[in-house]
Every structure is written in C-alpha cells, then in structure tokens.
Amino acid sequence: MSRVCLWLVALVLSAAVGFAQPPAPPGPPRDNAQPAKPGTATLRGHVVGADSGQPLRKAQVRVFAPNLRENRMTTTDADGKFEFKELPAGRYTVTAQKGSYVSLQYGQQRPFEPGRPF
C-alpha cells in the first residue's frame, strides 16, 4: 500500500491588535480558573495532496495550543479550504490528516519529523 503526503498550504493569520482590556474588578479567586480571553485571530488555509497538488476535501485539520488549552478541529470543504475563527493569541501546532495519506504538521518537511509551531 503506498502512502501519499498531504500539504498545508497558504496559512493566513490575521489578528486585531492594540485593544487593551480593562482590568477585572477585584474579587475572591474562583477555583484557580482563568477567565477565557476572547480570540481575535482567524487562521485559514488549504490542504492539498503532495503528489497531485489537488485540493483534499474532508481532510481533518486540528489546531492545538497546549499553553492555552486550546484544541479545535474542522474539516476541509470541496476546495480543500479550512478556517478557524476567534483564536486567542498563542503558539499553535496545525495538523492535517486524511485516510490513506500520511498526517502532516505545519512546517514539517518529511513524515515522522516534527513540525513547526505557528
């Protein structure tokens, strides 16, 4: 069985910058829980087959930020496009996978090598 790699292409990140939030009013600490910060970034891209360059539909794309405890998943459309909205600022690992293809992280050069946080 041959396996084909897939590529994450054209990742675009846009974020609103320069908005300061007012300090929270003082109060008793609550279960060490941090209030969730609203996300301002959008992450978009395409997933294509490395062998043909054709868009891959229904590929699963995940973003993960361990420091933020952020973990989201979406599926590509018919044109291989995906989008994540309202992401908080942070360092993310982006992974794409589809059956009979080798899973790939953003920035990864070869299978089984580490990717690069985004």
Summary of the structure (lengths in Angstrom):
residues: 118
radius of gyration: 17.2
end to end distance: 32.1
largest distance: 61.2
contacts: 287
relative contact order: 0.27
helix: 0%
strand: 42%
